[in-house]
Amino acid sequence: MSKILRNALLVSAVAAAALVGFLALSGKRSQADQPSASRADMPLAETLSCTSVDEPVNFLTFGVGDAVEGHQLTHILRRCDKPYPGEPVAANYVSYIYGDCIPTSVGDGERKTCAPPLEIQTWPSCQRSLAEYGDQILDQVKKLPDLQGATRVEIRDRIEIYTLDSTVVIFAKTPELLSTAAKEIGYQPYLESRRWLDHKAQGSAQMNSELSAERSIVGPADSSALRGESKCS
């Protein structure tokens, strides 16, 4: 297995752990835990149609270009799960990973994982919003200055940005990198970013020297999205 693929799997495991953390913070209890109904009879979470790894995504994706503070774009992950009966959230995001990390195990027999310096996830706003969090977490939310009308908040170890039809979630190893990424965020097309990264890995002469993020595309979120009322259909 190549080093690139191996590290991509490792950071993918970290991204999965972040999803579990979001579900825990949301305060939403899985309806699958309720004994009064069978799973087959429980409602499905509302979602956009899933797109494959090689297809354009059906929501705007955001990043900080090809590098930030010396950390290069190294991996791009695409995850889109079908909704499961009774579960409040189905994962659907594009993740841009900046920098590499050295995996370490947390105990005997445990899988080695590592958190990259910077990860920027983009979800459709109809599947992730500020309204997903429970009251206990909302009381800890720190409001940050808006970015071109987009709502920005700090929630424990992350910054979330609500813009247009997307929710951007930023994780970073240091508060300084987290703050910088949240200021430099911009529209960064998924397929264009994938092609740039593929050409870089191959040392292709076709690769553009820079991959930029268009900050002018950042704009205010729909008010219904902030209330968790945005519809995917």
N, C-alpha and C positions, 0 to 999 in steps of 0.2 A: 504494500500500500504506500502511495506517495506521501511525502510530508505534508503537501498542501491538502490532500483529501483527509489525512489523519487529523490534522489540526481543524479542518472544517467540521469533522464529526465531533470533535471535542467541544468546539464552541457551540455547535448545535445542541449538545447536551446541556450547556449552560443556558442557552436560550429557552430550552424546555423547562429548566428549573425556574427561569424568570416568569414563565407563564403560570407555573404552579403558584409562585409568589403573588402574582396578580389576582388569581382566584382567591387566595387566602386574604389578601387585602380588601377585596371587593366586598366581603361580608355577605356575599350571596351563598346561601346553602344550596347545594345540588339537590334538585328535585328527585334525583335518583335515590337519595337517602330517605325519602318519604315512604313509609310502608303502605300508604293508603291506595296506591295505584301501581299497576305494572309499568315497567319502563316503556313498553310498546305504546301505551296510552298517553304518555307524557309529551308535552309540546317540545318542538325543536327550536333551538336558538335561531333567530333570524340571521341569515348570512347572504353575502354576495355569492354568485356562482364561482366555484374554484377555477383557477387557471393553472396550466401546467408550468413547469420550470422554464420552458422555451417559449411561452406565450407572453404577450403584454399583459400586465395586471390591469384590473378594472377600477383602480383608484390611483390617485397621485402618490408618488413615493418621494421621500426627502432624504437628503444626506448633506455632507460637507465637501463634496467633490472627491478628488483623488487622494487628498491628504489633509491632515490638520495637526499642527504642532509636531511635525516630524513623524506622525503615524500614518503610514500608507494604507489605502484601501486594500485589504488582503483576501477577504472572502465575501460572498453574497449568498444569503440563504433565502429560500422561498418555502414557506409553509402554509398549507391551506387544508384544514381538516373538515371533514363533513360533520355536521352537527349530530350529537349523540343525544338520544331522548333523555330529558331531565337535566342535562348539563346546561348551566347558564351562559357559557361562553364557548364558542368554537374558534380555535386559533386560525387566523388568516393574516399573514404579515410578510413583508419583505424586510430582511435585516442586512444592513451594511456593517461589516466588521472592519475596524481599523487597527492595525498593529497585530503582533503575534504575542503569544504567551507560552510559558513553559509549564506543561501539565504536571501536577503533583497529586498523589493519592492522599485521601483523608484517613485511611485506615487499611488494615489488612484485608485484601480481597476486594477493595473498593475500586471502581473505575477511576482512572486518572482524568481529571478535568482541569480547566483553567478558564479564567475570565479575561477576555481581551482588554486592552486599554480603553477601547471605545466601541460601543455597539449602538446603532441607531435603527430602531424598528419603526415601520410604518404600517398602521392598520387602517381599514376603512372605518370611518367614524360611527357607522351604524353597528359596528361590532365591538368597539371599545370607546368609552367616553368617560368624562369625569364623574358622571352620574352612576357609574358602575361601582364606585367605592362606597363602603358603609359609612355611617355617621361618625364612627370613632376615627376613621382615617381622614375623613373630610375635615375634621376639627384640627388636624395636623398639617393640612395643605398650606403651603406658603405661596401666596400670589406674587408672581414676578411681573415686571413691566411687559406690556404687550409687544409683539414683534410684527410690525406692519399690520396691526389689527388682530393678529392671532393671539389667542389666550395662552399664556405660559404659566405653569405651576410647578413647584418643587414638591415631590412626595417622597419623603425619606431619602432613598439613595438614587432617585431618578428625577429627571425633568420631563414633563409631558407638555406637548404643544398641540393645540387644537386649531386646525387650519382647514378652510374649505371643506372637503369631504373626507379628510384624513386626520388620524391621530398619530402623532409622532412621539415615540418613547425613547429617551436617551439614557444609557447607562455608561458610566465612566469610572476609571480607577481612581481619579483624583477629582476633588471639587473644582479645581482650576480648569481641567480638561472638559468637565461637564458643562461649566459655564461658557467656555469658548464655543463648544459645539452648539449649544443652545442659541448663541448669538449669530453663528455663521450658517445656520441651517438654510437649505434652499431646495427647490424642486430638482430632483435628480432622477431621470428616467431609468426604469429598471433594465430594459433590454440594452440600452446604450451603455449602461454601467457594466453589464455582464460582458458585452463585446469588448469593452476597454480592458477589463480584467483578463479575459481570455487571451487577447493579443499581447498583453504584458507578460503573461505566463509563458507564452510561446516565443517571446522576443520578436514579435512581428513588426516589420517596418510600416505596416498599415495603421499601427496604433497612433492615435492622436497624442500629442505630448501632454495634454492636460484633459482632465475630466472635471467639468465645473458643475456647481450647483447654482441654479438660478433663483436668487433671493427675491426677485420681483414677483415671483409666482406665489409667494407666501401671502396669505390673506385671512380675513376673519372667518371663524367657524360659523356655521349655521347655528342659530340659537337653539334649535331643536336638538342638535347633536350634543350640545353641552348639557342639556336636560336628559339625555339618554332617550330621546324620542325620535331620533332619525331612523328612517325606514330604509332597508336595503333594497326593497323592490320598488 
